[in-house]
Amino acid sequence: MPDFSPFTQKIGVSFNNPDLLVEALTHRSYLNEHRDYTGNHNERLEFLGDAVLELAATDFLFKKFPAKPEGDLTSYRAALVNTVSLAESAQALGINDYLLLSKGEAKDTGRAREVILADAFEAIIGAIYLDAGYVSAEAFIAKNLYGKIDEIISRRAYQDAKSRFQESSQEKKGITPRYETLSEEGPDHARHFTVGVFIGDEEIARGEGASKQEAEQSAAEAGLKKMQW
C-alpha cells in the first residue's frame, strides 16, 4: 500500500477519513488479486462524484455564460467533464502513481487507462464530498477543471471531432473529408475497427474503436492534432 500523504499534499486536500481516499483510488480489479484487502473499490464513490461534478459544472457554466442558450451550455459541459478532460486532470495531479490496480489493469494504456483515470477523478470528488461537504468538493473541481473552459471554446472542443475536422477541412482545403474502414477484427461481441480519415486521396490519420463511429471520431481527433487544427 503506497503512502498517500504526498498525494494529499499535492491536491491540497486533507481527509478526516483517509480510508475514503484509498477507496477512491482502488479499482475493482485490485480486489480480485488481493483477497485479503478489506476495503471497497471506487465505483460507488465514482457514482456519487459524477453527480457532484455535473451539478458543480452546470452551476459554473450557468453563471459564467448568462446569455448562452441551454444547447451551448450542454455542449460546453460535455467537453469540460468528458473522459479525456478528466483523465488529463487526473494525470496532472499524479493520480496514475497512486491507483490500486491489478497487474493486468496496470499495463493498460490509451483509452482504457483514460477511463480508469477519469473514474478515479470522479471518485475522489465523491470522497471529498463525503468527507468535507459540497463546498470542498466544488473547490477541488474549480481548481482542476474550470480553467479549461476558455481553451475548450477557443478550440471548439465542445463540438465532436468529426464536425470540427469537417469544418476545418472545408475551410482550409475546400474539401469534405471522407472515412474509410481499414480493418475490422474480433468476434461479433468484441469488434475492433480501424478507420482512416482522408482529404482527397491523402490519408491524414487513423483511429480505432469498438464501433465504426468511435473509430471515426478517434481518427478525426488524431487528424485535428496532426493538422494542428
N, C-alpha and C positions, 0 to 999 in steps of 0.2 A: 504494500500500500504506500503510495507516494506521500510526501509531506506537502499538504495543500496550502500551508501558510504563505509561501511566496506568491501563490496564485491569488489568494485573497487580498494580499497587499497590492498586487498589480491591478486588480479590478476595483480596488478601493472599497471593498465590502467586507465588513466584519460580521460573521454569523454568530448569533446567540446559540443556535443549534447547528454545529458543524456537520452533523450527520446529513442534514438537508443538502449541503453542497456535495458531499460524497455521493448521495443518491442521484443528484442531478448529473453527475459525471459518469454514472455507471450504466453501461449499455447492457441490454438484455443478454447478449452473448457471453458476457463476463460471468454471469451466474451459472451458465451451462458448464463452464470449465472449473468453477470454484464452488463446489457443492457445500463447502463449509462456510461460505460467505453468508452472513445473516441479514445483510441489508437488502434493499429493494432496487430494481432497475428504474430508469428515469422516465418511463413512458407516462405515468400519471402526472408527474411534475411538468412534463412537456405539454400535456393536455391543458393543464392549468395556465402555464406560461404563455401558450398560444393565445388564449383568451385575453389575458392581461395585455399582451403585446398588441393585439388587434384594437382593444379599447384605447390604449395609450397612443398608438399611431394615428388612429382615427381622430382623436381629440386634438393632437398636434397639427394634423393637416387641416382640419376644420377651422382652426384658429389662425393658422398661417396663411391660408388662402381663402379669405372670406367671400371672394367673388367667384370662385370656381364652382362649376356645377358638380353634381354627385358623380357623374361618369368620370370626370377628370380626377376627382379625389380618390375614387375607387382604383383607377389605374395607377396613380401615384403610390397609394398604399400597397398595392400588389407588388410593385417594383421595390419598394422600401423593405418589405418583410418577406420577400421570396427566399427560396433555399440558397441561392447564390449569394445574395446580400448578407443573410445571416451567417453563412459559412465564412464569408470574408471577415466579418466582425469577430467571429469565433477564432479564426486564425490569428487575427491581430492581437487578441487577448492571450494567445498561447494555450487555448483550451485543448488543442491537439495533444499537448505534452502531458495532460492530466487525465485524459479519458481512460476509464477502466473497460477494456475490451478483451474479447477472446483473441487468441493468437491469429486466427483466420481473419477476423474483422480488422485487426491491427494492420494487416497487409493491404487492405482496400485503399484504392486511390480514386481519383476522379470523382464522378457523380456519386458513387456510393459513400465516399468519405465526406463529401459536401453535405449529404443528407444527415449523416451521423453528427457532424459538427453543428448544423442548423438545429437539429433536435436538442442537442445538449445546450445550446444557447437559450432556447426556449425553456428548457428545464431549469436552467439557472434563474431565469426570470421568475418562474414559478416558485423556486426555492426562496428567493429574496422576498417575494410577496408573502409567503407563509411565515417567514422569519421576522420580517420587519414592516410589512404592510405595503399598500399600493404606492405611497409616495416614494419609498425607497426603490421599489421595482421600476417605477416610471423614471426616476433619476438615472438608473442604470441604463435603461433604454435610450433616454435622451443623450447620454454621454456617448453611447456606442453606435447609434443609428441615425438620429435626426440630422446630423451634419452631412449626410449623404444626399439629402433631397435636392439640393441645388444642382449637383452634378447629374443626378438622375434626370432632371428636367432638361439640362443643357445637352445631354447626350441622347435625349428622347428614349431613355432606357425603360420608360413606362409603357412604350409600345413593344409588342412582341418582336423578336429578332427578325422574322421574315418580313414583317411590314417595314421595319427600319431599313433592311437591306434592299428591299424593292424600291423604296422611295429614293434612297441614295444612289442606287444603280441607274434609275431612270433620270435622276437629276444630273449626275456626273458623267454617265456614259451614254445616256439616251437609249438604254437597252433594258428590257424587263428580264430579270434573271430566271433561270429555269432550274429545276431539281431533278436529278436522275438517281434512281436506286442502283447502287453499285454492287451490293451484295445483300443476301438475305439468308440467315443461318439459324440453326437451332430448331428444337421441336415446336409444335404449334403453341404450347403453353408458355414458351420462353423464347420467342423470336428475337433476333438481333439484326437490326438493319444498319447498313452503311449507305449514306446518301451524299452525293456531291452537288454543290451549287455551282452553276456555270453562268458566265456572262458571255454570250455568243458561244464560241467553241472553246473558250478558256475555262478550265476548272479552277475555281478560286479557292475552295476549301471543302473539307469533308466533315461530316458529323455522324454520330452513332446514337442509337436509341432502341428502346423496346418496341417502338412503333415507327412507321414512316414519318408521321407528324413530328414525333420527338426528335428523330434523326434530322429532319429538315430544319427544325428550329436550332439544333446544335450546329448544323452546317452553316446556317445564316449567322449565328453568333460568331463562329470561327471566321467567317468571311468578313464580318464587320471589323474584327480585330486585325485581320491581315491587310485589309484595305485602309485601315485606320480611319474608318467612318464612325 
